Amino acid sequence: MDKKKVPFRKTVFVCVNTRPDGARVACGNPGRGGLELCEALKHAVKEKGLKGKVRVAKSGCLDLCEQGPNAFVYPGDEWYSGVTPQDTAAIVAKLAD
């Protein structure tokens, strides 16, 4: 095993979990926006010149589905709920700091 330094300053985990049975809402289900949010954040990170510094990664369930779509920034203590693609500019601006 090779131990290496983390290659990114920050990682944004975006829930894209789906639940096909419909028993409980999920961030990635159609109409919920999780996948669209993830793609919008990836695009915004690239446009802001942060590619290679900030990683946007798809996540499984973050367990706050009813408040979603959900995303969190690591390292840090930033958690976002009810996020829409229109919120990406504000999130990415904070990532650039």
GULOPA-562287 format. One line per 10 residues: number of its first residue (from 0); their letters; for each residue y, z, x of C-alpha. Coordinates in Angstrom, 2 decimals. Layout:
N
NUM	A	Y,Z,X | ...
This chain:
97
0	MDKKKVPFRK	0.00,0.00,0.00 | 3.47,-0.90,1.22 | 6.28,1.45,0.26 | 9.57,-0.40,-0.16 | 13.08,0.30,-1.28 | 13.83,-0.56,-4.92 | 15.21,-4.13,-4.82 | 17.71,-3.66,-7.66 | 20.65,-1.28,-8.08 | 19.85,-0.89,-11.79
10	TVFVCVNTRP	17.25,-2.00,-14.28 | 17.93,-2.41,-17.99 | 14.82,-1.92,-20.08 | 15.02,-3.58,-23.50 | 12.46,-2.83,-26.18 | 10.78,-5.99,-27.46 | 7.83,-4.18,-29.05 | 6.42,-5.72,-32.23 | 4.34,-4.25,-35.02 | 2.71,-7.01,-37.03
20	DGARVACGNP	1.36,-4.65,-39.70 | 4.88,-3.74,-40.86 | 3.97,-0.07,-41.26 | 6.96,0.86,-39.10 | 9.95,-1.16,-37.93 | 9.97,-2.35,-34.33 | 12.78,-3.61,-32.09 | 11.03,-6.92,-31.40 | 10.00,-7.80,-34.94 | 11.69,-10.85,-36.52
30	GRGGLELCEA	15.19,-10.04,-37.66 | 15.45,-6.86,-35.53 | 16.96,-8.54,-32.46 | 15.15,-6.98,-29.50 | 14.07,-10.24,-27.90 | 17.45,-11.88,-28.55 | 19.17,-8.88,-26.98 | 16.97,-9.09,-23.89 | 17.73,-12.79,-23.44 | 21.46,-12.25,-24.00
40	LKHAVKEKGL	21.53,-9.49,-21.38 | 19.66,-11.66,-18.86 | 22.15,-14.47,-19.41 | 25.17,-12.13,-19.14 | 23.85,-10.54,-15.92 | 23.46,-13.99,-14.38 | 26.91,-15.13,-15.57 | 28.54,-11.98,-14.14 | 26.96,-12.67,-10.73 | 24.71,-9.62,-10.85
50	KGKVRVAKSG	21.39,-11.44,-10.58 | 19.44,-9.84,-7.74 | 21.37,-6.58,-8.20 | 20.59,-5.82,-11.84 | 17.23,-6.53,-13.46 | 16.79,-6.91,-17.21 | 13.19,-6.19,-18.15 | 11.27,-6.32,-21.41 | 9.92,-2.95,-22.45 | 7.31,-1.73,-24.85
60	CLDLCEQGPN	8.12,0.83,-27.52 | 10.84,3.33,-26.63 | 10.02,5.38,-29.75 | 13.39,5.21,-31.51 | 12.53,2.08,-33.47 | 14.52,2.95,-36.57 | 17.68,3.11,-34.44 | 16.96,-0.12,-32.54 | 17.12,-2.42,-30.89 | 17.08,0.03,-28.01
70	AFVYPGDEWY	17.79,-0.34,-24.30 | 18.26,2.05,-21.41 | 19.58,1.77,-17.88 | 17.68,3.14,-14.91 | 18.76,4.92,-12.81 | 21.30,6.63,-14.96 | 21.61,8.36,-18.26 | 22.72,5.47,-20.45 | 20.77,4.82,-23.66 | 21.86,2.23,-26.19
80	SGVTPQDTAA	20.68,2.02,-29.80 | 21.55,-0.45,-32.53 | 22.56,-2.96,-29.88 | 23.42,-6.54,-30.77 | 23.89,-9.55,-28.48 | 27.65,-9.10,-29.05 | 27.42,-5.77,-27.20 | 26.11,-7.36,-24.00 | 29.52,-7.94,-22.40 | 30.37,-4.22,-22.64
90	IVAKLAD	26.97,-3.19,-21.26 | 27.11,-5.65,-18.37 | 30.67,-4.61,-17.53 | 29.39,-1.04,-17.03 | 26.53,-2.36,-14.87 | 29.01,-4.07,-12.56 | 30.67,-0.74,-11.70
